[in-house]
Amino acid sequence: MTTLFDPIKAGDLQLANRIVMAPLTRNRSPNATPTELAVTYYTQRATAGLIVSEGTAITQQGQGYADVPGLYAPEQLAAWRKVTDAVHAEGGKVVAQIWHVGRVSHTSLQPGGAAPVAPSAIQAKTKTYIIDADGNGGFVDTSEPRALEASELPSIVEDYRRAARAAIDEAGFDGVEIHAANGYLLDQFMRAGTNHRTDEYGGSIENRARFLLEVVDAVVGEIGGGRTGIRLSPVTPSNDASDPEPQPLFDYVAGKLAPYGLAFVHVVEGHTGGPRDYSQGDKPFDYAAFKAAYRDAGGIGAWIVNNGYTQELAEDAVAEGRADLVAFGKPFIANPDLVQRFKEGAELNAPDSASFYGGGATGYIDYPALV
Ligand SMILES: C=C(C(=O)O)c1ccccc1
């Protein structure tokens, strides 16, 4: 019977166990540049079978929150290199989550104070975190976006391709995870609640999935499917995302992803950070059918599940073949040695939500490991 502690090869990634550190935004990268604290933070957690980095912007246009990191400037890439070298020195594996927020941003974060971009000019009913001129952080409404011209999309595809190449060559990551979840740009294009376009990128499921698949094609073409993963969240309402018929949409996407030889498909089940049984549309989302759509079309990527898993739920999912790996977020924030704690059945540290976002060492690198 497969357990969480069995190694697995996911594409080109040889992983020591099935326990994944989920991408976790921590807002501790001033000027979009990870600090030395990030080196300690990720190294402390290097026993994870795979670390997925926090969302990392492919360009300033793709930046949506204060103090999140980027992959688009030399100092950012050099800072990430220190992180990946340190994780590798501990025997860990780490991929970069490459991210464009689309409409989930604010003019103060955008190049030249411009409006954020999106498939359609529909303002997200959500807030983002910015730091004002006096250095005070706070949550504000996201700015009204402008609709991207179709002629602008090839340039954004190139931004993803360039970021993927830089993540490998400059920043030293073992691969990338394309962030196509949680109501950000690629999810905005896929889901009908955010995509009201009438051109070849809107309307039908095929059209709404087109931009995502152009990005996947470019990234895989640049770094290979074996070093490329993707994160999807079929029914999350995060960042005001919605679609009335998620099953046909994501079953279609699964089938189109299958030929790319991806290292993994990472699925957020339910409401990101909320109830796993949350769903949209007139019936619960069928995750087994979604996985089957991928496998039946020839998809070989490892299947990673996420959102609210306990060790017991994770062990069952892997033992029963519903997942190949399980990603943990908050447990990894509070337990750098989560793998050891699972192995020993040790008590887990409780996470302190007050220090999830922003700040310094407190709540970041000071959670205790087992003696
Ligand atoms: C990258 C994020 C995501 O995928 O939801 C994120 C961003 C800000 C706060 C929490 C999470």
The ligand as an ORCA input file, in Angstrom:
! r2SCAN-3c Opt
* xyz 0 1
  C      -1.203     33.451     -4.323
  C      -2.283     33.349     -3.588
  C      -3.298     32.327     -3.942
  O      -3.030     31.471     -4.811
  O      -4.403     32.350     -3.363
  C      -2.525     34.218     -2.386
  C      -2.305     35.587     -2.486
  C      -2.519     36.391     -1.367
  C      -2.929     35.829     -0.159
  C      -3.141     34.455     -0.085
  C      -2.945     33.639     -1.200
*
